[in-house]
Amino acid sequence: MEHLAGKRNVWYAVSAAMLVPSVFALVFWGLQFGIDFTGGSAWEIQYTSDVNTEEITRVLAENGRPEATVQQVGDSDERRYLIRLKELPEGSEEKSSLTAALGSLGVLVPEGESLETVGASVGTSIRNRSVLAVAAAAVGILIYIAWAFRNTQNPILYGICAIVAMLHDALIVLGLFAVLGHFADVEVDALFITALLTVIGFSVHDTIVVFDRIRENLRNQNIGDFEEVVNYSIAQTIVRSLNTSVTVTLTLLALLLFGGSTTREFVLALLVGVVAGTYSSIFNASQLLVSWEKGEIQGLFHRITRTGRGVAPEVSSQA
């Protein structure tokens, strides 16, 4: 534990190994947005007997809805199916004809039917507001941390490091869902934004606990230099952070394994975010403070800017 900050390049490499594929998936595949963001209808139907999802898809395509996707939801014995398709007005003749066509596959349960429709303009508005919500949370966190740590040597730095750790966690969650959307047709809905904001809050909360201990220990001049202060502070808080994360993780695992299918993606986003948030608060946020204090980040920026201007790096020569 005493050499934790001294191995910060290892922790950065681990984060990079998670972030690179996440960014790749987001750039090249992107998120698969649900009807909450794109507009459309979610039509849930229920049969009295098992029906093949491929047959439902075929019937819908034959009746003018080739874009429809079908998945079975809930327990298998409930025989409920969720159909996602472009906007389907309630009470329209098309809906009646589709209901009749689907009824040819088996007996439909009238009480098990529900139809939710979101217009395209509403979906775009929800998506824009979701982005604004995440941005506002980041700005608010930066301002609050800068104020809370105003008595430290560089209060803005604490806020920036917390934001970097927060973005680290958010990108990992977003990247995972980009991969799931590409390979498993998992869609992102408004509930996912709720999970993402919860992850952001958990990440920053855990980071502030470590930062607060660093601030307290900086007042003790007997500990040593800044790196030793960070090591000592992490040693004091790591048990508390791990205990909190393990209890939350076990609860989320139980919900993921035994909960309903309607909340599975929500719970998965929380689970991945909590694990990533625990890692970033211990192995990233505090280590970034050390890297800044030692001038490593400034040196990296200097080398990047020199390379960007076409200035050759200095090469030492020996006689």
PyMOL commands that set and color helices and strands:
alter all, ss='L'
color gray80, all
select helices_A, chain A and resi 5-28+35-38+53-62+76-78+93-103+110-112+120-148+155-184+190-218+226-258+261-293+296-308
alter helices_A, ss='H'
color red, helices_A
select strands_A, chain A and resi 40-46+69-73+80-85+114-118
alter strands_A, ss='S'
color yellow, strands_A
deselect
rebuild
show_as cartoon
